[in-house]
Amino acid sequence: MSERNLLLTAVKAADDKRAEQIVALNMKGISLIADYFVICHGNSDKQVQAIAKEMREKAEELGYSVKRMEGFDEARWILVDFGDVVAHVFHRDERSYYNLERLWGDAPLENIQSELNQ
């Protein structure tokens, strides 16, 4: 499966757990870390953990492995590293503080609306 399918799997998993303001950035040619970043947030520690856990479970169901998951216990900013796709799941308060969308402002947005409207 392609990294685009992995991206859409992570986006759909976040949406299934009611993540808010889901954004996907195309990092190709901008960052050596990953091809795509997914950025979203939840409104409580439990929701943030549920979003990250759902992303991991849905990806593993499709045969992808999570290379690393950091910040799960604190649930303020959970980084889920799938390799080509890195998901940043924030607590609402932390998202505005770190503002990754502005930091990576030169990265084009991916059209994920079709995945969110299903």
C-alpha positions in Angstrom: 0.0 0.0 0.0 1.2 3.5 -0.7 2.0 6.3 1.8 -1.1 8.1 0.5 -3.3 5.2 1.7 -1.5 5.3 5.0 -2.2 9.0 5.2 -5.9 8.5 4.5 -6.0 5.6 7.1 -4.6 7.9 9.8 -7.0 10.8 8.8 -10.0 8.5 8.9 -9.0 7.0 12.2 -8.7 10.5 13.7 -12.0 11.5 12.3 -13.6 8.3 13.7 -12.6 9.4 17.2 -13.9 13.0 16.6 -10.5 14.7 16.3 -10.8 18.4 15.5 -9.3 20.5 12.8 -7.6 17.6 11.0 -4.9 18.9 8.6 -2.6 16.9 6.3 0.6 18.6 5.1 2.6 17.3 2.1 6.2 17.3 3.4 7.8 15.9 0.2 10.8 18.0 -0.7 10.5 20.0 2.6 11.4 17.5 5.3 13.5 14.4 5.4 11.5 13.1 8.3 8.3 12.1 6.5 6.3 12.5 3.3 3.2 13.6 5.2 2.3 15.1 8.5 -1.2 14.7 10.0 -2.0 17.3 12.7 -5.2 17.2 14.8 -6.3 17.7 18.3 -8.7 16.4 21.0 -10.4 18.2 23.8 -9.3 15.9 26.7 -6.4 13.6 27.6 -8.6 10.5 27.1 -9.7 11.7 23.6 -6.1 12.5 22.6 -5.1 9.0 23.6 -8.1 7.4 21.9 -7.2 9.2 18.6 -3.6 8.0 18.7 -4.6 4.5 19.7 -7.2 4.3 16.8 -4.6 5.5 14.3 -2.2 2.8 15.5 -4.8 0.0 15.4 -6.2 0.9 12.0 -2.7 1.1 10.5 -1.7 -2.2 12.0 -4.9 -3.9 10.7 -3.6 -2.9 7.2 -0.2 -4.4 7.9 1.6 -1.1 8.7 3.8 -1.0 11.9 4.2 2.0 14.2 7.9 2.8 14.4 7.5 4.9 17.4 4.8 6.5 19.6 5.8 9.2 22.0 3.9 11.2 24.6 1.0 8.7 25.0 1.0 8.7 28.9 1.1 12.5 29.1 -1.5 13.0 26.3 -0.5 16.6 25.6 1.2 15.9 22.3 1.4 12.3 21.0 3.6 11.7 18.0 2.7 8.6 16.0 5.5 7.7 13.6 4.5 5.4 10.7 7.6 6.1 8.7 6.3 7.9 5.6 3.5 9.5 7.7 3.9 11.2 11.1 0.8 12.1 13.0 0.8 14.8 15.7 -2.1 14.4 18.0 -2.4 17.4 20.3 -4.4 18.3 23.3 -6.4 21.5 22.3 -4.3 23.8 24.5 -1.0 22.5 23.2 -1.9 22.7 19.6 -2.3 26.5 19.5 1.0 26.9 21.5 3.1 24.8 19.1 1.3 25.9 16.0 3.0 23.4 13.6 0.9 24.6 10.7 2.6 28.0 10.9 6.1 26.4 11.5 5.6 24.3 8.3 3.7 27.0 6.5 5.5 26.3 3.2 4.1 22.8 3.1 1.1 22.4 0.8 -2.1 21.1 2.3 -3.4 17.7 1.1 -7.0 17.5 0.1 -8.5 15.1 2.7 -12.1 16.3 2.7 -13.3 13.4 0.7 -12.0 11.0 3.4 -13.7 13.1 6.1 -17.0 13.3 4.4 -17.5 9.5 4.2 
